[in-house]
Amino acid sequence: MNDYLLSPTFLKRLFVVYLILQVSVALILRNVTGDPLDVLIFQCSLTPEDFKRILDGWGERGLAFHHTHYYPDFLLPISYALLLRGLIFQLRGRTRLMILPVIAGIADQIENVIHLTLTLKQELIFTPLFYVAMVAVYVKWITALLAVGVIVQTRLGASKT
């Protein structure tokens, strides 16, 4: 089974699934504030006050759309973690670097669960739970970008030879 998850055939299919999920999330989030990047700013809030202020600015309608995005967003980390892991394998073989997208995906799931909880029970925003989510957000982005960097660097290195 693990060999199939690393196969080019599976990765091509997974890429299509990833694109569908990513576009779905973006289309839903566009309805939160009109700009999906606003949600990225919200996600990367460094203080509970910023998080709450942005959340309040969305209003009930925006918050309802934000909650809807979690349907595809809980599947998205699984798809990109498997995809990036498989691409690293295809380019570099079995390597410890394959753990980077797995860490990113796990951190993304932690972020999703906590952010959903915080938006449903806003009295929890001003607790340590906010900071756990904040750390998860940055771990997700750093490890995902490192994984993409490994892929790009390996691919560029291979094209020079």
Buried (B, 14 or more C-beta within 10 A) or exposed (E): EEEEEBBEEBBEEBBEBBEBBBEBBBEBBBBBBEEBEBBEEBBEBEEBEEBBEBBEEBEEEBBEBBBBBBEBBBBBBBBBBBBBBBBBBBBBEEEEBBEBBBBBBBBBBBBBBBBBBBBEEBEBBBEEBBEBBBEBBBBBBBBBEBBBEBBEEBEEEEEEE
